[in-house]
Amino acid sequence: MPKCDKCGIDIPKAERKTFSILHFSGIYCDVCYNLLNGLNWVMGASLYGSIWHSLSLQEKSDFIKHYKEKQG
């Protein structure tokens, strides 16, 4: 089963999302895809920071939980 190019979790075929911008081209799970899609709208020197600060507390919590689950 393919893995997310960002976090490495297995992605069922029906849930795969492809994304292509700059060096972020690849296959991603929903959480990573949504983050990268948000980055696409900001573009600038502080891409990641700008998006992170614009996320709601729930979105940040979901994002952190997603990576903690991946790390075990």
C-alpha positions as CSV (number, residue, x, y, z in Angstrom):
1,M,0.0,0.0,0.0
2,P,1.4,3.4,-0.9
3,K,2.6,5.7,1.9
4,C,2.1,9.4,2.4
5,D,5.2,11.2,1.1
6,K,5.1,13.6,4.1
7,C,4.2,11.5,7.2
8,G,4.7,8.0,5.9
9,I,1.3,6.4,6.9
10,D,-0.3,3.9,4.6
11,I,-3.0,5.4,2.4
12,P,-5.8,3.2,1.0
13,K,-6.3,3.8,-2.7
14,A,-9.7,5.6,-2.3
15,E,-8.1,8.1,0.1
16,R,-5.0,9.1,-1.9
17,K,-4.5,12.7,-2.9
18,T,-1.9,13.9,-5.3
19,F,-0.4,17.3,-5.0
20,S,2.1,19.1,-7.2
21,I,3.7,22.4,-6.3
22,L,7.4,23.3,-6.0
23,H,9.1,20.4,-4.1
24,F,5.9,19.1,-2.5
25,S,4.9,16.9,-5.5
26,G,3.7,13.5,-4.3
27,I,0.9,11.4,-2.8
28,Y,-0.5,12.5,0.5
29,C,-3.0,11.5,3.2
30,D,-5.9,13.9,3.9
31,V,-4.2,15.7,6.8
32,C,-0.9,16.4,4.9
33,Y,-2.7,17.2,1.7
34,N,-4.9,19.8,3.5
35,L,-1.8,21.4,5.1
36,L,0.1,21.6,1.8
37,N,-3.0,22.9,0.0
38,G,-3.1,25.7,2.6
39,L,0.6,26.4,2.0
40,N,-0.3,26.8,-1.7
41,W,-2.4,29.8,-0.9
42,V,0.2,31.6,1.2
43,M,3.5,31.4,-0.7
44,G,6.3,33.4,0.9
45,A,9.4,33.2,3.1
46,S,7.4,32.0,6.1
47,L,5.0,29.6,4.4
48,Y,4.8,27.1,7.1
49,G,4.6,29.6,10.0
50,S,1.9,31.6,8.3
51,I,-0.3,28.6,7.8
52,W,0.4,27.2,11.2
53,H,-0.7,30.5,12.9
54,S,-3.8,30.7,10.8
55,L,-5.0,27.2,11.8
56,S,-7.7,26.9,14.4
57,L,-6.8,25.1,17.7
58,Q,-8.8,22.1,16.6
59,E,-6.9,21.9,13.3
60,K,-3.6,22.2,15.1
61,S,-4.6,19.5,17.6
62,D,-5.6,17.2,14.7
63,F,-2.4,17.8,12.9
64,I,-0.2,17.1,16.0
65,K,-2.3,14.0,16.9
66,H,-1.8,12.7,13.3
67,Y,2.0,12.9,13.6
68,K,2.1,11.5,17.1
69,E,0.1,8.5,16.0
70,K,2.6,8.0,13.1
71,Q,5.6,8.3,15.4
72,G,4.0,5.7,17.8
